[in-house]
Amino acid sequence: MHEYTSTARVWGLTCPGFPEEVSRARRWTRDILRGSPLAEDAELIVSELSANAILHTASGRESGSFHLAVAVSAQVIAVSVTDDGGTGTAPKVEHQDQEAEHGRGLGMVSVIAHRVVVHDSDGGHTVTAELFTDARMGGHPC
């Protein structure tokens, strides 16, 4: 990972809503966070959030897209995925049975991340997962 000052550095990527773009988003995140002990967690979170955007929102429709942002500071790595909306309801964390075939992604993200926040955005939703570089900052959910 690059050296950082006290300010956050932010990268953004907009991807067409095709399933193969999930792997592109993962690679892009891995490249940005190379060398960070949180890189694998961030990559997994990006994979889940990107796939959810494609599967459950207008991002996966013709001409749809999703936007990924990665923000890095000395204290936190935040990954955000903004979808194209079209669902009428905001994404929510649900802890499904381990045998469930669907509905476990955001619950899994909430277990990996120190904090998950869902915001309404223009025409869609943004899900942000934060990984603290020092787990004592916010505690890790159990």
Beta strands, then each sheet from edge to edge (+ up, - down):
strand 1: 9-16
strand 2: 65-72
strand 3: 76-82
strand 4: 115-121
strand 5: 124-132
sheet 1: 1+ 2- 3+ 5- 4+
end
